[in-house]
């Protein structure tokens, strides 16, 4: 998964895995993973 580094408040990075359809968000020391995320929503961001 290719992660894009972001420095905005507690948001550190975000990435999308097209094969697994998983969206991963890094917030400080916490990772949030969304399964079956829609790729079109990721592309809009």
C-alpha positions as CSV (number, residue, x, y, z in Angstrom):
1,X,0.0,0.0,0.0
2,X,1.3,3.4,-1.0
3,X,0.9,5.8,1.9
4,X,0.7,9.6,1.3
5,X,2.3,11.6,4.2
6,X,0.2,14.4,5.5
7,X,0.8,16.9,8.3
8,X,-2.5,18.3,9.4
9,X,-3.3,18.2,13.1
10,X,-3.2,14.5,14.2
11,X,-3.6,13.2,10.6
12,X,-0.2,11.7,9.6
13,X,-0.8,9.6,6.5
14,X,-3.5,8.0,4.3
15,X,-3.3,5.2,1.7
16,X,-5.5,3.0,-0.4
17,X,-4.9,-0.6,-1.5
18,X,-6.8,-1.3,-4.7
19,X,-6.3,-5.1,-4.6
20,X,-7.6,-5.4,-1.0
21,X,-10.0,-2.4,-1.3
22,X,-8.7,-1.1,2.0
23,X,-8.4,2.5,3.1
24,X,-5.8,3.1,5.9
25,X,-5.6,6.3,7.9
26,X,-2.8,7.1,10.4
27,X,-3.9,9.5,13.2
28,X,-0.9,10.1,15.5
29,X,-0.2,6.7,17.1
30,X,-3.6,5.2,15.9
31,X,-4.2,3.4,12.6
32,X,-7.8,3.2,11.3
33,X,-8.4,0.6,8.5
34,X,-11.6,0.6,6.5
35,X,-12.4,-2.6,4.6
36,X,-14.1,-2.7,1.2
37,X,-13.6,1.1,0.7
38,X,-14.9,2.5,-2.6
39,X,-12.0,3.4,-4.9
40,X,-13.9,6.4,-6.4
41,X,-14.2,8.0,-2.9
42,X,-10.4,7.6,-2.5
43,X,-9.7,9.2,-6.0
44,X,-11.9,12.2,-5.1
45,X,-9.7,13.1,-2.1
